[in-house]
C-alpha cells in the first residue's frame, strides 16, 4: 500500500491519500479523541502524540497536529497507523454515517432559500475545499446570514476567513439575493 501526502493551506494539517476509498460517501469530523470513538481509524491516529484532529473524506484522511509538533516527527507514525488500519480489515466507521450530507436541517419559510444555499455548497464549494482536505457544511440561515461550519483542514486555517468572505459569501450573494453575509460557527 502506497499512501500519498499533500500539503493543505493550513500548515497544521496534512492530507493523506491511501489510494482507496476511506468513507466512500459523506465525511466525518473528529475534533477530539473522545469524538473519534465511533471510528477505529480515527482512534488509531489519535493514539499518536501531537495529533489534535482527524477528518475523514471520500478518499482521504486529514490530520491536524499541535503547533509545537513537527511534521517530521508525526508523519511516519500517521502513515503507519493508516496502513495498519487498512491492512487489519477493520471498518473505518462503526455504524452508519449521517445521510444528510452533514448539513443541518432547516424548515420554515426560508426552506426554499436554504435548499438553494445547500445546492450551491454541494456543487460549487464542497468539492473545492475537499481538494484542500476539508469540508464546509450548512449550519443555519437567519435574516440573511448564512452560518457555516468548517471542518478538517478548513477549521483553523489562516485563509479560512478569506475563503468565507471573498469566496463563499460572494458566490452565495451572487446567486441568492436574500443572502447578505456568511459567518463561521464552531461545532
Secondary structure, DSSP 8 states (H G I E B T S, - for coil): ---EEEE-SSTTEEEEE-SS-SSSSS-EEESSTGGGGG-HHHHHHHTSTTEEEEEE-SS-EEEEE-TTS-HHHHHHHHHHHHHHHHHHT--SSSS---TTTT-----STTHHHHHHHHHHIIIIIHHHHHHTTEEEEEEEEETTEEEEEEEETTTT-TTHHHIIIIIIIHHHHHH-TT--EEEEE--
